[in-house]
Amino acid sequence: MLSRRSVRIKAMQLLFAVNRDHDLTVDEAKERFWKSINDTFNLYLLNLAVILRVTQIAQRDLENRKKKHLPNDLDKIFKDKIYNNSLIKNLEQNAVFKKALGPLQVDQYVQSDYYDSIYNEFAKSQPYINYITKESSNDDHLEILLELYRFCRQNELFNEIMEGYYGTWVDDKSVVIGAVKKTLKALPQEQDDFFFQFKSPDETVKDFGYNLFSRTLDNDEQLLGHIEPKLKNWESDRIAIIDMILMKMALCEMLGFSTIPTKVTINEYVEIAKNYSTAKSKEFINGVLDKIMKELEENGDISKVDRDL
């Protein structure tokens, strides 16, 4: 699920935490790295769980409509098919999914009226009304579930649930959304454990992400020694903390990951700087890293192989 850029961002945020929290040990920081990786997968599971819980409210909606003394036309034809369809039932009955949700304790920590509120608002939407008023195929069920998920992502309560569980929701949102949409489109599934295809592979997380994070953390002084001579008219302690962290990570990547081209590395950290640092940081970081790259290449300190990671 996680891309190399996503992992870089997680590493950057933890290196920033180490810089600001002097009580945070190296070992604790490394444990936090793995927790942040697991949190992304748990966010994926939580998104699916909330979608499932919201669709379940349709059962109660059906019962309430049946009890009306003066039902309207929609009440008369209403069915709880957003819940009673093969896609959602496949998700609900998946033993592996149920087991994976257990430690999250969703029902204990998420107020049940949150689901009611989300469903009740969605039930007023035209796409849902259109869905109710016609016969539906699996394609129609999928489309309304995707529409529900779009609605959820714009809903304050839904985002409150996600942010309440995991502070990484804002940063992980794009990769989680992509995985959830792929999951909905793949339902129903015969294999119960298909969820685990969205666990980030060791190649991205361990071989690249953890090594990048730990090497940058462990070799802080050596990396600074490469950077400081290139800071013309700048004292290192006057540079934005995030900028220094990004340059150290980039340098570590240039020296330690032979399959990633140096230009790719520089471009990646410049892009991250655009979103996480100051307006001028991207030019500053690009300039310093370009000088370091040229010097390292001239000295033969960078060795690259002709294939991507």
LONU-861742 format. One line per 3 residues: number of its first residue (from 0); their letters; for each residue x, z, y of C-alpha. Coordinates in steps of 0.02 Angstrom, whole numbers. Layout:
LONU-861742
NUM	A	X Z Y | ... .
end
This chain:
LONU-861742
0	MLS	0 0 0 | 135 50 123 | 244 -85 200 .
3	RRS	426 -59 249 | 370 -44 430 | 247 93 384 .
6	VRI	383 187 294 | 502 166 441 | 372 244 555 .
9	KAM	348 392 438 | 536 418 432 | 548 407 622 .
12	QLL	410 536 646 | 493 658 526 | 664 635 608 .
15	FAV	580 674 774 | 505 831 697 | 677 886 636 .
18	NRD	748 857 810 | 614 963 895 | 591 1100 764 .
21	HDL	757 1186 736 | 680 1298 603 | 639 1147 495 .
24	TVD	772 1132 360 | 838 970 288 | 760 1008 119 .
27	EAK	591 1047 199 | 600 885 298 | 633 786 139 .
30	ERF	485 870 54 | 377 822 203 | 428 641 180 .
33	WKS	352 638 6 | 197 730 67 | 172 599 203 .
36	IND	178 463 70 | 51 553 -39 | -60 584 112 .
39	TFN	-79 396 138 | -144 373 -39 | -259 523 -18 .
42	LYL	-328 447 142 | -371 292 41 | -464 399 -87 .
45	LNL	-551 496 51 | -613 336 134 | -690 281 -30 .
48	AVI	-765 454 -59 | -851 456 110 | -922 281 83 .
51	LRV	-991 340 -85 | -1066 499 -12 | -1149 403 130 .
54	TQI	-1230 280 10 | -1299 424 -93 | -1406 477 56 .
57	AQR	-1512 323 22 | -1590 416 -125 | -1659 551 -10 .
60	DLE	-1709 418 116 | -1814 335 -18 | -1900 498 -66 .
63	NRK	-1939 539 115 | -2013 367 145 | -2123 386 -9 .
66	KKH	-2194 548 61 | -2251 472 225 | -2438 474 256 .
69	LPN	-2426 320 367 | -2280 217 300 | -2227 65 399 .
72	DLD	-2187 -104 323 | -2004 -60 295 | -2052 105 212 .
75	KIF	-2161 12 89 | -2024 -104 27 | -1876 13 46 .
78	KDK	-1758 33 -102 | -1602 140 -118 | -1505 -12 -177 .
81	IYN	-1355 21 -64 | -1324 163 -187 | -1408 98 -344 .
84	NSL	-1304 -57 -371 | -1167 -101 -495 | -1026 -87 -368 .
87	IKN	-1060 89 -308 | -1111 149 -480 | -946 85 -550 .
90	LEQ	-853 183 -416 | -958 340 -441 | -936 340 -629 .
93	NAV	-750 306 -628 | -668 453 -717 | -496 423 -641 .
96	FKK	-568 416 -466 | -663 579 -494 | -507 666 -558 .
99	ALG	-400 602 -413 | -529 666 -288 | -529 841 -364 .
102	PLQ	-380 914 -269 | -448 846 -104 | -602 959 -119 .
105	VDQ	-703 837 -13 | -871 922 -39 | -799 1091 7 .
108	YVQ	-721 1038 172 | -834 898 235 | -1002 953 303 .
111	SDY	-1142 867 209 | -1238 834 370 | -1094 720 423 .
114	YDS	-1147 600 287 | -1329 614 342 | -1283 574 521 .
117	IYN	-1179 423 475 | -1312 356 358 | -1456 385 479 .
120	EFA	-1367 290 616 | -1319 149 499 | -1498 138 434 .
123	KSQ	-1553 84 608 | -1433 -63 611 | -1497 -240 593 .
126	PYI	-1379 -286 449 | -1448 -141 345 | -1628 -183 387 .
129	NYI	-1597 -365 340 | -1519 -307 176 | -1670 -199 134 .
132	TKE	-1796 -337 166 | -1728 -463 41 | -1675 -474 -139 .
135	SSN	-1491 -440 -160 | -1351 -507 -268 | -1184 -425 -297 .
138	DDH	-1117 -527 -152 | -1252 -451 -41 | -1209 -276 -102 .
141	LEI	-1027 -307 -62 | -1066 -373 111 | -1172 -222 157 .
144	LLE	-1038 -103 92 | -907 -192 198 | -1028 -182 345 .
147	LYR	-1052 4 312 | -864 27 310 | -847 -66 476 .
150	FCR	-982 47 547 | -894 203 481 | -729 157 562 .
153	QNE	-816 151 731 | -906 314 700 | -843 473 782 .
156	LFN	-889 586 636 | -802 473 510 | -642 476 612 .
159	EIM	-659 663 634 | -663 682 445 | -507 577 423 .
162	EGY	-409 659 564 | -464 831 507 | -389 802 336 .
165	YGT	-234 705 386 | -151 689 554 | -75 526 496 .
168	WVD	-243 435 499 | -205 344 662 | -40 277 597 .
171	DKS	-100 243 420 | -268 169 468 | -222 -16 453 .
174	VVI	-146 -4 279 | -284 110 215 | -420 -5 281 .
177	GAV	-340 -153 194 | -332 -60 28 | -513 1 39 .
180	KKT	-579 -174 77 | -481 -244 -71 | -554 -107 -181 .
183	LKA	-734 -141 -130 | -709 -327 -160 | -638 -291 -334 .
186	LPQ	-789 -188 -392 | -853 -172 -524 | -691 -141 -619 .
189	EQD	-666 -121 -806 | -502 -25 -788 | -528 153 -729 .
192	DFF	-351 172 -663 | -349 17 -554 | -342 130 -399 .
195	FQF	-160 166 -434 | -110 -12 -392 | -125 50 -213 .
198	KSP	7 183 -238 | 158 123 -143 | 295 56 -259 .
201	DET	460 147 -281 | 550 -6 -212 | 470 23 -43 .
204	VKD	454 212 -41 | 600 279 -141 | 733 144 -143 .
207	FGY	706 100 40 | 604 232 133 | 672 394 63 .
210	NLF	852 331 63 | 836 272 243 | 763 439 297 .
213	SRT	885 549 203 | 1040 447 249 | 993 447 433 .
216	LDN	964 633 425 | 1124 671 329 | 1238 558 432 .
219	DEQ	1176 599 606 | 1347 630 686 | 1429 476 612 .
222	LLG	1286 365 670 | 1294 441 844 | 1480 402 846 .
225	HIE	1442 217 828 | 1308 219 962 | 1384 323 1102 .
228	PKL	1524 199 1148 | 1390 66 1181 | 1291 173 1303 .
231	KNW	1367 105 1463 | 1318 214 1612 | 1211 322 1499 .
234	ESD	1239 497 1430 | 1171 511 1253 | 1072 668 1296 .
237	RIA	979 573 1435 | 911 442 1315 | 733 461 1250 .
240	IID	736 554 1084 | 633 420 997 | 751 283 1059 .
243	MIL	902 373 989 | 815 403 824 | 766 220 810 .
246	MKM	943 163 847 | 1015 282 717 | 890 221 588 .
249	ALC	928 39 628 | 1115 69 615 | 1092 160 450 .
252	EML	990 12 388 | 1121 -114 443 | 1259 -20 352 .
255	GFS	1166 41 199 | 1042 -92 147 | 1130 -252 102 .
258	TIP	973 -352 65 | 895 -333 238 | 964 -457 367 .
261	TKV	1030 -372 524 | 920 -477 638 | 767 -422 539 .
264	TIN	819 -241 559 | 841 -256 747 | 675 -346 768 .
267	EYV	584 -213 666 | 647 -68 771 | 613 -160 934 .
270	EIA	433 -186 875 | 416 -2 831 | 485 46 1001 .
273	KNY	347 -56 1086 | 216 59 1009 | 304 226 1003 .
276	STA	423 235 1153 | 433 188 1336 | 398 19 1415 .
279	KSK	584 -17 1439 | 640 48 1270 | 626 -116 1176 .
282	EFI	752 -204 1290 | 869 -54 1290 | 866 -34 1101 .
285	NGV	884 -221 1073 | 1036 -229 1188 | 1127 -80 1110 .
288	LDK	1092 -133 931 | 1148 -312 966 | 1316 -248 1030 .
291	IMK	1338 -134 879 | 1290 -273 759 | 1417 -395 831 .
294	ELE	1556 -265 825 | 1517 -215 646 | 1511 -397 591 .
297	ENG	1678 -434 676 | 1756 -284 589 | 1684 -335 420 .
300	DIS	1585 -173 407 | 1420 -260 368 | 1395 -342 199 .
303	KVD	1233 -432 164 | 1168 -524 12 | 1057 -678 26 .
306	RDL	890 -608 -30 | 754 -496 40 | 724 -319 -17 .
end
